[in-house]
Amino acid sequence: MQFSVVSSQFPADFCLNPSTVGLLLSVSSKTFGGVQFVVNSNDHLPRHVHGLTGETQAKVELLGNGTVALSKQRGAVQPPNAKRSDVRKILNMAAQHFEELVALWESVHGR
């Protein structure tokens, strides 16, 4: 099944109706310094968040040593020609709010 998201901005605890689309996808989010960080309930390890600012989306891994890193997966940054300054902003905000983002991940996925 495919579906697309019209907006990159999700309200906290957004939830699709499973009876409508046949699945349950909850999205938890927090915003810091103009960057919205999202954790999807159907996401997988490694522990990560999706950062959104302006037109840029970046997948940020929350590493066990207390640091963050841009995911090495193909498509980790969208659009491919995203502003480097937006990607840096996402990474900087993720680093500054590392503990809060780990807590967000754990609230959705557990430890």
C-alpha positions in Angstrom: 0.0 0.0 0.0 1.3 3.4 -0.8 0.3 6.8 0.5 1.8 10.2 0.4 2.0 12.9 3.0 0.7 16.3 1.7 2.5 18.3 4.4 5.9 17.8 6.0 4.5 19.3 9.3 2.8 16.9 11.6 0.9 17.6 14.8 2.2 15.8 17.9 0.8 12.3 18.1 -0.7 12.3 14.6 -2.4 9.0 13.9 -3.9 7.6 10.7 -7.2 5.7 11.2 -6.4 2.0 10.8 -9.9 1.2 9.6 -9.5 3.6 6.8 -6.1 2.7 5.5 -5.5 -0.8 7.1 -2.6 0.3 9.2 -1.7 2.4 12.3 1.0 4.9 11.9 1.6 7.3 14.8 4.0 10.2 14.5 5.4 11.9 17.5 7.2 15.2 17.1 9.1 18.0 18.9 10.2 21.4 17.5 13.5 23.1 18.6 14.8 26.3 17.0 12.5 26.1 14.0 13.3 22.4 13.3 10.6 19.8 13.6 11.9 16.4 14.6 9.6 13.4 13.9 9.6 9.8 15.0 7.4 7.3 13.2 6.0 4.3 15.0 6.8 2.0 12.1 10.5 3.1 12.0 13.4 0.8 12.7 16.8 0.7 14.2 19.2 2.4 14.2 17.7 5.0 16.5 16.9 8.1 14.5 14.7 11.1 13.9 13.6 12.9 10.8 14.4 16.6 10.9 12.4 19.1 8.9 13.1 22.8 8.3 12.0 24.9 5.3 11.9 22.6 2.3 14.6 20.3 3.7 14.2 16.9 5.4 17.1 15.0 6.9 17.4 11.6 8.6 19.5 12.0 11.7 20.9 9.0 13.7 21.1 9.3 17.5 24.3 7.5 18.3 25.0 5.5 21.5 28.0 7.8 22.3 25.7 10.8 22.7 26.4 12.3 19.3 24.3 12.6 16.1 25.2 11.8 12.5 23.5 12.3 9.2 22.3 8.9 8.0 24.3 7.3 5.3 21.2 5.8 3.6 20.4 6.9 0.1 17.8 9.6 0.3 18.7 10.7 3.8 18.4 14.3 2.7 15.5 15.5 0.6 15.4 17.2 -1.7 18.8 16.0 -3.0 19.8 19.6 -3.7 18.8 20.8 -0.2 20.5 23.8 1.2 23.6 22.8 3.2 22.7 25.5 5.8 19.4 23.8 6.4 21.1 20.4 6.9 23.6 21.9 9.3 20.8 23.6 11.2 19.0 20.2 11.6 22.2 18.5 12.7 23.0 21.3 15.2 19.6 21.3 16.7 19.6 17.5 17.0 23.0 17.7 18.8 21.8 20.4 21.1 18.6 18.5 22.0 20.1 15.0 21.9 18.6 13.8 25.2 15.1 15.1 24.4 15.2 13.4 21.0 16.4 10.1 22.6 13.4 10.4 25.0 11.1 11.0 22.0 12.4 7.9 20.3 12.1 5.8 23.4 8.5 7.1 24.1 7.6 5.6 20.7 9.8 2.5 20.5 10.9 1.8 24.1 14.6 1.4 25.0 
